[in-house]
């Protein structure tokens, strides 16, 4: 069984999504730049669940409904990052002493990586992962 046989370009690009999610989980877990100098394990859980679902969508292209589930997990993770990071960013933009912990630049990195992951996941859900046979 060749899992790369008859895959479209979108299918190969969709493999970038779980890689970005795992990179975000690793960077977030290692740097802990959100509220209270933490990176919640719940965020990591949703990123990993999204990555697993994205890989399952690549492996089982006939089950097209799987492609619609991954953006839900990535969206929840991005929402949690935003929820924990909004206070850190607001303190940083106002310029007052940050007493809640966290790092504004790391929070922006998390938000950008999370948004790119979510957008790519949503975009890949609209395309078919199998290539049409040439006639």
N, C-alpha and C positions, 0 to 999 in steps of 0.2 A: 504494500500500500504506500503510494507516494503522496504525501500530504501537500506537496507543492505542485501537483499536476493539475492543469486547467484552472489555475488561479488568475484572477485579474490583477491589474496594477493596484487597484484599490485594496485588494486583500493583502498585498505586500505592504502597502502604506499603513494599513490598519494594525500591522504588527508593531508599528512605532508607538501606538497608543499605550499598550501595557508596559513597554519599556519606559516611557515617560512617567507613567504612574509609579512604577517601582523606583525609578530615580528620585521622584519627588518624595516618596515614602522614606527612602534611605537618607536623602539630604535633610528632610524634616526631622527624622529621628535622631540624626547625628548632631544637628546644629541647635535644635530646640529654640527657635526664635520667636515663638508666639507668646500669647498672654501668659504671664507667670513663668517665663523661660521654659516652656514645655512645648511639646508637639504631641497632641493627644493620640493615644493608641486607637481611638475610634476612627480618627482620620486615616491612620495607616490601615486599619481593617477595611474601610470602604475602598481605599485605593487598591488594596490587594484583591478584594472581591471583584472590583471592576476589571482588574487585570486578568483574573481567572476567567471571567465571563467573556472578555475580549478574545482571549486565546481559544476558548470553547467556540466562539462564533467563527473563528478562522478554521478550526478543525472540523466543524460540522456546519458547512455553509447551507445545507438544506433546511436547517432549523433557523429560519430567518428571524423569528421572534427574539432569539438570543441577542441579536445585534441591537435591539431596542432596550435591553435591560442594562447594558454596560453604562450608557450615559446617565442613568439614574444613580448608580453608585458614584460615578465621578462628580455628578452634580451635588450630591449630598456631601461628599468630601470637600468640594470647593466651597460650599455654603458654610461648613464648619470652620474651614480656614478663614473665610471672610468674617465669621462671627467672632473668632478668637483674635483676629488680626486688626479689626476695625479700631479698637481702643489703642493698640500699639501705634498704628499709623496716625491716628488723630493726635496723640501726644507728640509724636515726632513732627507732624506738620505744624502744630501750634508752637512748638519749640519750648514747651515747659519740661521740667524734670520728669523723666519717666519713672513712675513709682510702681508700675504694674508689671514690669519686666518685658522681655521681648526686644526684638531688633527690627526697626522699620525696613531696612534694606532686605533682610531675610524674608520678612512678611511679603514684600513686593515680589520677591523671587518665587515664593510659594504660590502667590495669587496668579502670577504669569504662567508658571508651569501648570497649575491646576486648570486655568482657563484654556490653555492650548490643548491640554489633554481632553477636556470636555468638548471643545469645538471639533477636534479631529474625530472624536468618538461619535458625535452627532452626525458629522458629515459622512463618515464611513457607514453609518446605519442606513443611509439612503441608497446605497449602491449594492449591486450583486457581487458576490465574491468569486463566482465562477465565470470563466471565460466562455463566450459562445464559440461553438465549433465553426471553423471557416467552411463556407459552402462553396 
